[in-house]
Amino acid sequence: MRIRIFVIICSLSVYINAQKTNLAPSKPVTDKYFETNIVDEYRNLENVDDPQTLNWMRSQTAYTKSVLELIPKKDYYLQKRLEIDKRQGNSISHLKISANNKYFYLKKKGDEKVDKLYYRNGFSGKEELLYDPVHYKSSEPHHNFVINYISPSWDGSKIAISMSEKGNEIADVIIMDVKTKYIHPEIITNGAPATFDGIRWTDDNTGFFYVAFSVTDPKSKDFYRNTRTVHYRIGTDPNTIREVFSAKNNPELNITSDQFPMILNFDLEQDYYIGMVVDYQTYRKTYIIRKKDLLEGKNNWKPLSDPSDKAKNLDIIKDQIIFQSSYNSPFVKLCKTSIKNPDFKNGEVLVPEKKDEIIKSYRITKDGIYYTTTKNGVEAKLYLYNEGKDNPIQLPFPSGNIELEINDEKSSDVWITCSGWANDEQRFKYNLKTNTFRPENLAPIAEYPEFKNIVVKEITVKARDGEEVPVSLIYNKDIIKNGQNPLLIDSYGSYGLSSTPFFAKTYLLWVNQGGMVAIAHVRGGGEKGDQWRLAGFKATKPNTWRDLIDCTEYLINEKYTSKEKVAIWGASAGGITVGRAMTERPDLFKVVIAEVGAMNILRDEATVNSQPKEFGSAKDPEEFKGLLEMDAYQHIKKGVQYPATFITGGMNDQRVTPWMPTKFAAKLIADSASDNPVLLKIDFDGGHAANVPIAQRYANIGDMFEFALWQLGHPDYQPKEEIKK
């Protein structure tokens, strides 16, 4: 026993010290941006096909795995999540209900690795297995597909199934006849319905619209460029798809190569399609065309709304357009205007703005308009608007998030799905006549006695400029405020996206390890509407990471934790948040987790998924300053003592190219003056943390958590603790 313990201790010491001798190859390049020279010490690592770069990525990944193997309880998170899945029996996702009440959904039993497609005729109908992804390309070796999106036709006779593997966004779409389970031989290979607005079936169920990629090589600079919405007819060659909304097909609309023309969701009763030009902005240009005209081959799209109208979530009902408006207000109103003479700036107000709540979503039924609101992105409410009256509806239980479902505008049927940080997702059917909710859960509601003492508290923290930043706290009700609680702070803050409450088993397991979780709803997100997004956007982006810093200092001052007990976690664009927080205040955090993070945003325009409209362009002198300020890689300074850092990337990631985390890790390893470990883990068979088998996802999160708990001093994760015993 003593010999084994000695080997563990020596191994960790040798590993950590040896890393400094295995520095990445550096071939500096100096770029001149206007009057500023910027040195990029690891520009060479952007070529991930270079054998030298690949070898370093592989050696660092192997090194990371070898270090993690020496930590006790290595597989705790993975095993615990799999155990919880088995206890629940099965999980349901991607529920779609056809117009004639046929239910389609993905289900994974507790002991299964991937979701399978199921069907039932009505909620009470007999469940039937439709498709198991293991059968897709089963004659070819080394495939591991998952179903990441489904879309049934209006009558439920057919269903489109999106098949993805290794984290790729581009998927294979197959079509099945539901009654016979016949799989059509034609396969669509140039779409990504899970991430690009899905599939829209035509009224006659003979085909559908989807966003098609012009380039399917994920490494190409043109991968996200010149996309177009196309019409595919079942049984025809997918190469003969017809463009119906695109720059080429509609030159008069001036659609640029970096915009995504999409047809919005529609109902059978509508006579029109609405097209939107998507470009990562909150408000976008929309166009309208009669369904009949489009299907007859006409291209007569007409302008509908302009970004200056501040209108979004447009829905047609008879001769009216219902929409959400922020015109002349930072808040949200529910309005309507005529489809024949639309005037979005002066639309009739149905539901006026609520200054403490943001109108999040709405659905139109024959009884009126059901809509949900959110306060600070974490407190949800439900209302029904009808004939000028705005009626609140008491929920079955307080919820952090509500999702609405209906059949169509001629029906009274409405369902809600409620969830929260510590509440399992539950689905209810609402009866307006009796004002009651009836549970209609497709999956069993399991008991979690190990989580019974966990509580949730929603607070606001005053930032340095006086702004109130919402923070969700998850902890054991018997917590002692002695500064010794391992604290995990999760934050994002981009694209106007909110960190919406869900049944967060990931967080709850951290709390059960003796820790505490905080979700910092920093500026740049959408928790307080569009004004919250714009307060952490381009030139104002420093608010995003400074909100995280201020929230951390508050929790330390309140004795929830201390500097030596704080881990911050950011994924994707959240890499900007945690990367700049650690480089601006390296003394404040003990651990940083950057999961597939955008760590070198100054070089964003060199990536496949360049998004200058969200973060700025280095070709613009003012936006260049903003990009440089938010670039974590460029803010690493030699000789500074940085926190322990765990950095991940996916080789098939089209959102955050893998060289971004690789360059960040290389510079941090070379320049940090501390003895804290810097671990880089590249998933050579994965992408942007999605579209992978669930056990792989659990294992990846487990790696991050065990690293954090080791560094935060949790006794169960310390190899050296064994020697004392």
NUMARFI-54481 format. One record per residue (C-alpha): y, z, x. Coordinates in steps of 0.5 Angstrom, whole numbers, padded with zeros to 4 digits, always signed. Layout:
YZX...
//
This chain:
+0000+0000+0000+0005+0002+0005+0004-0005+0009+0005-0009+0003+0011-0005+0002+0014-0006+0009+0012-0014+0008+0017-0014+0002+0022-0011+0005+0022-0015+0011+0021-0021+0008+0027-0020+0003+0032-0018+0010+0029-0024+0013+0030-0029+0008+0037-0027+0006+0039-0027+0014+0035-0034+0015+0039-0037+0010+0045-0037+0014+0041-0041+0019+0040-0047+0014+0047-0049+0012+0047-0056+0008+0049-0062+0012+0057-0063+0012+0061-0069+0013+0068-0067+0011+0072-0072+0007+0080-0072+0007+0083-0074+0000+0090-0075-0001+0093-0073-0008+0100-0075-0008+0103-0071-0003+0097-0066-0002+0091-0067+0003+0085-0064+0000+0079-0063+0005+0072-0064+0002+0067-0061+0007+0061-0063+0003+0062-0070+0000+0056-0072+0003+0052-0068-0002+0054-0072-0008+0049-0077-0006+0043-0074-0009+0039-0080-0007+0040-0078+0001+0034-0075+0004+0038-0070+0008+0041-0068+0001+0035-0068-0003+0031-0064+0003+0037-0059+0003+0036-0058-0005+0029-0057-0005+0029-0052+0001+0034-0048-0002+0030-0048-0009+0024-0046-0005+0028-0041-0002+0030-0038-0009+0023-0038-0012+0020-0034-0006+0026-0029-0006+0025-0028-0014+0017-0027-0012+0019-0021-0009+0022-0018-0014+0018-0013-0019+0018-0015-0026+0019-0022-0025+0016-0025-0031+0018-0019-0036+0023-0023-0040+0018-0029-0040+0012-0025-0043+0017-0021-0047+0020-0027-0051+0013-0030-0051+0010-0024-0054+0016-0023-0059+0015-0031-0061+0007-0029-0063+0009-0023-0067+0014-0027-0071+0008-0032-0072+0012-0038-0072+0020-0041-0072+0023-0046-0076+0029-0050-0074+0032-0057-0075+0031-0056-0083+0033-0063-0087+0032-0064-0094+0032-0071-0097+0036-0072-0103+0029-0071-0108+0028-0064-0105+0023-0066-0100+0023-0061-0094+0022-0063-0086+0023-0058-0081+0020-0057-0074+0016-0051-0073+0013-0047-0067+0007-0042-0068+0008-0036-0063+0002-0039-0058+0005-0046-0058+0009-0049-0053+0013-0054-0057+0015-0055-0064+0011-0060-0069+0014-0063-0075+0012-0061-0082+0013-0063-0089+0013-0060-0096+0015-0063-0103+0020-0058-0105+0021-0050-0102+0014-0048-0106+0010-0054-0104+0004-0054-0099+0006-0055-0092+0003-0061-0088+0003-0063-0081+0006-0069-0080+0007-0070-0072+0005-0067-0066+0009-0069-0060+0003-0068-0055+0000-0075-0058+0006-0079-0056+0005-0083-0050-0002-0079-0049-0005-0085-0046+0000-0084-0040-0001-0079-0035+0005-0074-0034+0008-0074-0040+0011-0068-0043+0015-0070-0049+0019-0065-0054+0022-0067-0061+0029-0066-0061+0032-0069-0067+0029-0071-0074+0032-0075-0080+0029-0077-0086+0031-0082-0091+0034-0081-0097+0028-0081-0101+0024-0078-0096+0019-0084-0095+0020-0085-0088+0023-0080-0082+0026-0082-0075+0023-0077-0070+0027-0077-0063+0023-0075-0057+0025-0073-0051+0023-0070-0044+0025-0067-0038+0032-0066-0040+0034-0073-0041+0039-0074-0047+0037-0081-0048+0031-0081-0052+0025-0085-0055+0026-0086-0063+0020-0087-0067+0019-0088-0075+0014-0085-0079+0012-0087-0086+0011-0080-0089+0006-0081-0094+0001-0085-0089+0003-0082-0083+0004-0089-0080+0008-0090-0074+0011-0096-0073+0010-0100-0067+0018-0101-0066+0021-0096-0061+0028-0095-0060+0030-0093-0053+0038-0093-0052+0040-0088-0057+0041-0080-0056+0041-0078-0063+0040-0070-0062+0047-0070-0058+0051-0076-0061+0052-0075-0068+0045-0076-0071+0042-0082-0075+0045-0084-0082+0040-0088-0087+0043-0093-0091+0043-0092-0099+0036-0097-0100+0032-0093-0094+0031-0099-0090+0035-0098-0084+0040-0093-0081+0046-0093-0076+0046-0089-0070+0050-0089-0063+0047-0094-0058+0048-0094-0051+0050-0100-0047+0047-0097-0041+0041-0093-0040+0041-0091-0033+0043-0083-0033+0046-0084-0026+0050-0090-0028+0058-0089-0028+0058-0093-0034+0052-0089-0038+0057-0086-0043+0062-0092-0043+0062-0097-0048+0057-0094-0053+0057-0097-0060+0055-0096-0067+0049-0100-0069+0045-0102-0075+0037-0102-0075+0033-0105-0080+0026-0102-0080+0020-0107-0078+0025-0111-0074+0026-0112-0066+0030-0106-0064+0033-0111-0059+0036-0115-0065+0040-0109-0067+0047-0111-0070+0054-0108-0068+0058-0105-0074+0063-0101-0071+0065-0102-0063+0070-0105-0059+0066-0111-0058+0065-0112-0066+0072-0109-0068+0077-0111-0062+0083-0110-0067+0082-0103-0067+0083-0102-0059+0077-0098-0058+0077-0096-0051+0071-0096-0046+0071-0088-0046+0071-0087-0053+0065-0086-0058+0065-0090-0065+0061-0086-0070+0060-0087-0077+0061-0080-0081+0056-0077-0085+0056-0080-0092+0053-0079-0099+0049-0083-0104+0055-0083-0109+0060-0085-0104+0062-0093-0104+0065-0092-0097+0063-0091-0090+0068-0087-0085+0068-0089-0078+0071-0084-0073+0073-0086-0066+0071-0079-0062+0074-0077-0055+0073-0070-0054+0080-0068-0058+0080-0064-0064+0084-0069-0069+0081-0077-0068+0083-0084-0071+0079-0085-0077+0077-0092-0081+0074-0094-0087+0070-0099-0090+0066-0101-0097+0059-0100-0096+0058-0107-0099+0062-0110-0094+0059-0107-0088+0052-0109-0090+0054-0116-0092+0056-0117-0084+0064-0116-0085+0068-0112-0080+0074-0110-0085+0075-0103-0082+0082-0101-0085+0086-0095-0081+0085-0088-0085+0088-0082-0081+0091-0081-0075+0091-0076-0070+0098-0074-0072+0096-0072-0079+0092-0066-0076+0086-0068-0081+0079-0067-0080+0072-0066-0083+0074-0072-0088+0069-0072-0094+0070-0077-0100+0069-0075-0107+0070-0080-0113+0077-0083-0111+0079-0077-0107+0079-0075-0100+0078-0068-0099+0080-0065-0092+0082-0059-0087+0089-0060-0085+0093-0056-0079+0099-0061-0080+0105-0056-0079+0101-0050-0078+0096-0047-0073+0092-0045-0078+0087-0049-0083+0088-0051-0090+0083-0055-0095+0087-0061-0098+0086-0067-0102+0089-0074-0102+0088-0081-0106+0083-0086-0102+0087-0091-0105+0094-0089-0102+0092-0083-0097+0097-0079-0094+0094-0073-0090+0101-0070-0088+0103-0069-0095+0096-0068-0098+0095-0063-0104+0093-0056-0102+0087-0054-0105+0086-0047-0101+0092-0045-0097+0092-0043-0090+0089-0036-0089+0092-0033-0083+0087-0028-0081+0081-0033-0082+0080-0040-0080+0077-0045-0085+0070-0047-0082+0066-0051-0086+0066-0053-0094+0061-0057-0098+0062-0060-0105+0058-0059-0111+0059-0060-0119+0061-0053-0119+0067-0054-0114+0068-0053-0107+0064-0048-0103+0067-0046-0096+0066-0041-0090+0071-0038-0086+0071-0034-0080+0075-0029-0076+0076-0029-0069+0069-0033-0069+0065-0027-0071+0066-0025-0078+0064-0030-0083+0066-0030-0091+0064-0035-0097+0068-0037-0102+0068-0042-0108+0074-0046-0110+0074-0049-0117+0080-0051-0122+0085-0048-0118+0082-0041-0117+0079-0039-0110+0074-0034-0111+0070-0029-0106+0063-0029-0106+0059-0022-0103+0054-0024-0098+0047-0021-0098+0049-0017-0092+0055-0018-0087+0054-0024-0082+0057-0026-0076+0056-0034-0078+0054-0038-0084+0051-0044-0085+0052-0048-0092+0047-0053-0095+0047-0057-0101+0043-0063-0105+0049-0067-0107+0056-0067-0111+0052-0067-0117+0048-0061-0116+0049-0054-0117+0044-0052-0111+0047-0049-0105+0044-0045-0100+0047-0041-0094+0044-0038-0088+0046-0032-0085+0046-0029-0078+0049-0024-0073+0048-0022-0066+0043-0017-0068+0041-0020-0075+0035-0025-0075+0037-0031-0079+0036-0031-0086+0036-0037-0091+0038-0035-0099+0039-0040-0105+0045-0038-0109+0045-0037-0117+0053-0038-0119+0051-0036-0126+0048-0029-0124+0052-0029-0118+0046-0027-0114+0042-0029-0108+0035-0031-0107+0031-0031-0100+0028-0038-0099+0026-0037-0092+0021-0042-0089+0019-0037-0083+0017-0030-0084+0022-0025-0082+0019-0020-0077+0020-0013-0075+0023-0011-0068+0023-0004-0068+0025-0004-0060+0032-0006-0063+0033-0001-0068+0038+0003-0064+0042-0003-0062+0049-0004-0065+0054-0009-0065+0062-0008-0064+0067-0013-0065+0074-0011-0061+0080-0015-0058+0082-0014-0051+0090-0014-0050+0090-0020-0044+0096-0019-0039+0101-0024-0043+0099-0019-0049+0095-0024-0053+0089-0021-0056+0082-0023-0054+0076-0022-0058+0070-0019-0055+0063-0018-0058+0060-0012-0055+0052-0011-0056+0049-0004-0054+0045+0002-0055+0048+0007-0060+0047+0012-0055+0050+0009-0049+0054+0014-0045+0061+0012-0042+0060+0014-0035+0061+0007-0031+0054+0006-0030+0051+0001-0035+0049-0006-0032+0054-0010-0036+0053-0018-0037+0059-0022-0040+0058-0028-0043+0064-0033-0043+0065-0041-0044+0072-0043-0046+0072-0050-0047+0072-0056-0052+0075-0051-0058+0068-0049-0058+0066-0042-0061+0061-0037-0059+0058-0036-0065+0054-0030-0067+0046-0032-0067+0040-0027-0067+0041-0026-0060+0034-0024-0057+0036-0026-0050+0042-0021-0050+0038-0015-0054+0032-0015-0049+0038-0014-0043+0040-0008-0047+0033-0006-0048+0033-0006-0040+0038+0000-0040+0044-0005-0040+0050-0008-0044+0052-0015-0046+0059-0017-0048+0061-0024-0050+0068-0025-0048+0071-0030-0053+0076-0033-0048+0082-0038-0049+0080-0045-0049+0074-0044-0055+0076-0045-0062+0075-0037-0064+0082-0037-0067+0083-0045-0069+0086-0050-0065+0092-0046-0062+0086-0042-0058+0083-0048-0055+0090-0051-0053+0092-0044-0050+0086-0046-0045+0087-0053-0044+0089-0057-0038+0095-0054-0035+0094-0047-0039+0087-0047-0037+0088-0041-0032+0088-0037-0039+0081-0038-0039+0078-0034-0033+0084-0029-0033+0082-0027-0040+0075-0026-0037+0078-0022-0032+0082-0018-0036+0076-0017-0041+0072-0014-0035+0078-0010-0033+0078-0007-0040+0071-0005-0040+0071-0002-0033+0077+0002-0035+0074+0005-0041+0068+0007-0037+0063+0002-0040+0061+0000-0033+0064-0001-0026+0065-0006-0021+0058-0005-0018+0055-0006-0025+0058-0012-0027+0055-0019-0028+0058-0025-0031+0055-0031-0034+0057-0038-0035+0054-0045-0037+0056-0052-0037+0064-0052-0037+0063-0044-0037+0062-0045-0030+0070-0046-0029+0071-0040-0032+0066-0036-0028+0067-0040-0022+0075-0039-0022+0074-0031-0024+0070-0030-0018+0074-0034-0013+0080-0031-0016+0078-0024-0016+0071-0023-0012+0072-0016-0012+0071-0015-0019+0064-0017-0020+0058-0016-0017+0054-0022-0020+0056-0029-0022+0051-0033-0026+0053-0041-0026+0048-0044-0030+0049-0052-0029+0056-0050-0028+0062-0055-0027+0064-0052-0021+0068-0058-0017+0072-0061-0023+0077-0064-0019+0071-0069-0017+0070-0070-0025+0072-0077-0025+0067-0079-0020+0061-0076-0025+0057-0080-0030+0060-0076-0036+0068-0076-0033+0072-0072-0039+0079-0073-0036+0082-0072-0044+0079-0065-0044+0080-0063-0037+0085-0068-0034+0086-0073-0029+0087-0073-0022+0090-0080-0022+0096-0076-0026+0100-0072-0021+0101-0066-0026+0094-0066-0029+0092-0066-0022+0095-0059-0020+0091-0057-0026+0085-0060-0024+0086-0057-0017+0087-0050-0020+0081-0050-0024+0076-0052-0019+0072-0047-0016+0069-0050-0010+0076-0052-0008+0078-0044-0008+0072-0042-0004+0075-0039+0002+0072-0037+0009+0071-0030+0011+0072-0027+0004+0066-0023+0001+0064-0026-0005+0059-0023-0010+0052-0024-0011+0051-0031-0014+0045-0035-0018+0047-0042-0019+0043-0047-0022+0043-0055-0024+0038-0060-0027+0036-0067-0023+0036-0070-0030+0043-0067-0032+0048-0072-0035+0053-0067-0037+0054-0064-0030+0051-0068-0025+0047-0064-0020+0051-0065-0014+0057-0060-0017+0053-0054-0017+0049-0056-0010+0056-0057-0007+0059-0050-0009+0052-0047-0007+0053-0050+0000+0060-0048+0001+0059-0041-0001+0053-0040+0003+0057-0042+0009+0064-0039+0008+0062-0032+0004+0063-0026+0009+0059-0022+0005+0051-0020+0005+0050-0022-0002+0045-0027-0003+0047-0034-0006+0041-0037-0009+0041-0045-0011+0035-0047-0016+0035-0054-0018+0030-0056-0024+0028-0063-0021+0024-0064-0028+0030-0061-0032+0037-0063-0035+0042-0059-0038+0038-0053-0040+0036-0057-0046+0030-0061-0048+0025-0057-0044+0019-0053-0047+0021-0046-0049+0017-0043-0044+0020-0046-0039+0027-0045-0042+0025-0037-0042+0023-0037-0035+0029-0040-0033+0033-0035-0036+0028-0030-0034+0030-0032-0027+0037-0031-0028+0036-0024-0031+0032-0021-0026+0036-0023-0020+0042-0020-0024+0038-0013-0025+0036-0013-0018+0043-0014-0015+0046-0009-0021+0041-0004-0018+0036-0003-0024+0031+0001-0021+0025-0003-0024+0027-0009-0020+0028-0006-0013+0023-0008-0008+0025-0002-0004+0024+0003-0009+0017+0003-0008+0018+0005-0001+0020+0012-0004+0014+0013-0008
//
